[in-house]
Amino acid sequence: MASYSQNDLYGAGVPIEAIASSANKTFTFTNTEESSAYFTMETVKNENGFYDNSRPANALGAYNTFNNIDNATLITSSYMASVTIPLAGGSFKFSPTSNIAVGSSMLRATGGVTLVIS
C-alpha cells in the first residue's frame, strides 16, 4: 500500500509504485478543497518530451468499481489517464494491461487531493 500527500501529487508529481498486470489496485482519493480537483497518471516521456515506441503504455487497462467518482469524467489514452475528483473524494479500481515499473509514470493532482493505492 502506498500513500501520496497533496504535496507529493502537486506540480510535477511523484513516481508511481510498481503495479502488476494481475493486480486490481484500488485508488482511493480524498479531496480537502472546496471544489472538484483532477488526478492524472502519465507515462514518463522520452528525453525529447514525447511518447515513442520505447515508452510503456501504462494507462492501458481496466478501470472499474467507481465509488463517488463519475466514470464519465475518465479520459484515457495509452500513456495517460485523468479523472475528476469530487469534493468528498472517492475511489476506483485499475488493472493495467502490462506490468507498470516503478517510476515509469508520474502521479499528479490539483487542489487538496491525497491518494492511497491498495
Summary of the structure (lengths in Angstrom):
residues: 118
radius of gyration: 13.3
end to end distance: 4.6
largest distance: 40.4
contacts: 352
relative contact order: 0.41
helix: 6%
strand: 45%
